[in-house]
Structures are given as structure tokens and as C-alpha cells.
């Protein structure tokens, strides 16, 4: 439950975080189906495996209305562009992107890296 917060993975080494956003089409039925397709029961195992294969340690997607917010945690030596280029070539990734495109306010032929926009951090609670 969101009011209780979400437990996050602890790592024994420092990690870095990428934050991204994307908008969905403003249609409650489509949004409900998009959420369903990302459930543990329905998300394709090949997609989860591919995410891990390119070096991503954790990925979370949050939703508020039509706005999606993704947090990606990686090792410090992770190279975003290289990993996203590789992800786009993995089995079923293009098929997954097409399968999800009907919900998204993005080009239906775009890769994940083209749909999801990296965000700039503008604030953090300094030490």
C-alpha cells in the first residue's frame, strides 16, 4: 500500500539510479489493461530476463493517472546507451514494445529507450 511506502532492495555495493517518465493514453480501460500486462502473472519472462541480462539490478514503475515514472537501479559501471541498444535486440523485446504501444502516447515503432524519457534530478536531500 502506497501509504506505507515500498521496501527497496539493499545492495552490498553502491548503485546508481536512472529515472524516466512516459505518458499513457487517457483511457481508464486501456490503463487497467496496461497495469495488468505488467503484473507478475502476465509480464513475459523473456522481458524480465532481458532486463537483468543487460545489467539492470532493479526496475520499478509507478503510476498516477496517465503518468508513468520508472526507477532503474544499476551497478556504477553501467552504461545506459550500450545497455538500451542491447536490450532492443534481445528476444521478444520488439514484440513486447509493439504489444505495449497501444497504451502509450509514443510512436508505436519506438524502442523502450525512445519511449521512456530520462529525467533530470533537480533536488535531493543533501547529506
C-alpha positions as CSV (number, residue, x, y, z in Angstrom):
1,X,0.0,0.0,0.0
2,X,1.4,3.3,-1.0
3,X,0.7,5.0,2.3
4,X,3.2,2.5,4.0
5,X,5.9,3.1,1.5
6,X,7.8,0.5,-0.5
7,X,10.7,-1.6,0.7
8,X,13.7,-1.3,-1.6
9,X,16.5,-3.8,-2.3
10,X,19.7,-3.4,-0.4
11,X,23.0,-3.9,-2.2
12,X,26.4,-4.5,-0.7
13,X,27.9,-2.2,-3.3
14,X,27.0,1.4,-4.4
15,X,24.5,1.6,-7.2
16,X,23.2,4.4,-9.4
17,X,19.7,5.2,-10.3
18,X,18.0,6.4,-13.5
19,X,14.6,7.9,-13.5
20,X,12.3,8.0,-16.6
21,X,8.8,9.1,-17.4
22,X,6.2,8.3,-20.1
23,X,2.5,9.1,-20.5
24,X,-0.3,6.6,-21.3
25,X,-3.4,7.3,-23.4
26,X,-6.1,8.8,-21.2
27,X,-8.4,5.8,-21.2
28,X,-9.2,4.0,-17.9
29,X,-9.8,0.7,-19.6
30,X,-6.5,0.8,-21.5
31,X,-4.7,1.9,-18.4
32,X,-6.2,-1.0,-16.4
33,X,-5.0,-3.4,-19.1
34,X,-1.6,-1.9,-19.2
35,X,-1.2,-2.4,-15.5
36,X,-2.5,-6.0,-15.8
37,X,0.1,-6.8,-18.5
38,X,2.8,-5.7,-16.2
39,X,1.7,-7.9,-13.3
40,X,3.9,-10.7,-12.2
41,X,1.4,-13.2,-13.7
42,X,1.3,-11.6,-17.1
43,X,4.7,-9.9,-17.8
44,X,6.7,-12.0,-20.2
45,X,9.6,-13.9,-18.6
46,X,11.8,-13.1,-21.6
47,X,11.4,-9.4,-21.0
48,X,12.3,-9.7,-17.3
49,X,15.3,-11.9,-18.2
50,X,16.4,-9.4,-20.8
51,X,16.3,-6.5,-18.3
52,X,18.5,-8.4,-16.0
53,X,20.8,-9.6,-18.8
54,X,21.7,-6.0,-19.8
55,X,22.8,-5.3,-16.2
56,X,19.8,-3.7,-14.6
57,X,19.5,-4.7,-10.9
58,X,16.0,-3.4,-10.2
59,X,13.3,-1.7,-12.2
60,X,10.1,-0.2,-10.7
61,X,7.3,1.5,-12.5
62,X,4.9,3.8,-10.6
63,X,1.6,5.3,-12.0
64,X,-0.5,8.3,-11.2
65,X,-3.4,8.8,-13.7
66,X,-1.8,8.6,-17.1
67,X,1.8,9.4,-16.0
68,X,4.3,6.6,-15.5
69,X,7.5,7.0,-13.5
70,X,10.3,4.4,-13.8
71,X,13.2,3.9,-11.4
72,X,16.1,1.8,-12.7
73,X,19.0,0.8,-10.4
74,X,22.3,-0.4,-11.9
75,X,25.9,-1.0,-11.0
76,X,28.1,2.1,-11.0
77,X,29.9,0.9,-14.2
78,X,26.6,0.5,-16.1
79,X,26.4,2.4,-19.5
80,X,22.9,3.4,-20.3
81,X,23.2,3.8,-24.1
82,X,25.0,0.5,-24.6
83,X,22.6,-1.4,-22.4
84,X,19.5,0.1,-24.1
85,X,20.9,-0.7,-27.5
86,X,21.5,-4.3,-26.5
87,X,18.1,-4.6,-24.8
88,X,16.4,-3.6,-28.1
89,X,18.0,-6.6,-29.8
90,X,17.0,-9.3,-27.3
91,X,14.4,-11.9,-28.0
92,X,10.8,-10.7,-27.9
93,X,11.8,-7.2,-26.9
94,X,10.5,-5.6,-30.1
95,X,7.3,-7.7,-29.9
96,X,6.8,-6.5,-26.3
97,X,7.2,-2.9,-27.3
98,X,4.6,-3.4,-30.0
99,X,2.4,-5.2,-27.6
100,X,2.6,-2.2,-25.2
101,X,2.4,0.6,-27.8
102,X,-1.4,0.7,-28.0
103,X,-1.5,2.1,-24.4
104,X,1.3,4.6,-24.7
105,X,1.5,8.2,-26.0
106,X,4.6,7.4,-28.1
107,X,5.5,6.3,-31.5
108,X,4.3,2.7,-31.9
109,X,7.6,1.6,-33.5
110,X,9.8,3.2,-30.9
111,X,12.2,1.3,-28.7
112,X,11.9,1.4,-24.9
113,X,14.8,3.9,-24.8
114,X,12.9,6.2,-27.3
115,X,9.6,6.0,-25.4
116,X,10.8,6.4,-21.9
117,X,12.3,9.8,-21.3
118,X,15.2,10.2,-18.9
119,X,14.5,12.8,-16.2
120,X,16.9,15.3,-14.7
121,X,17.3,15.3,-11.0
122,X,16.5,18.7,-9.7
123,X,16.6,18.1,-5.9
124,X,17.8,15.6,-3.4
125,X,18.2,15.8,0.4
126,X,21.8,16.7,0.7
127,X,23.9,15.0,3.4
